[in-house]
Amino acid sequence: MQISRRNLSNLLMASIALMAIIEWSISPAMAQTEKIPRGGTLKMIYAEPPQLNPVLGGGPGS
């Protein structure tokens, strides 16, 4: 059985496409293996919400 140039070309293109699909499907899985750093300090800014009623403000002189 002889393989013609046309069949050889189709086989080569199919092999390249298969390798590209495999590489594409493996890359997201490899990205998930990266280590996430643990620890550290959480810094938050807290501002009291403004009071709409000045009587409830409770500041000096009220």
HELIX and SHEET records of a PDB file:
HELIX    1   1 ARG A    5  ALA A   31  1                                  27    
HELIX    2   2 PRO A   54  GLY A   57  5                                   4    
END                                                                             
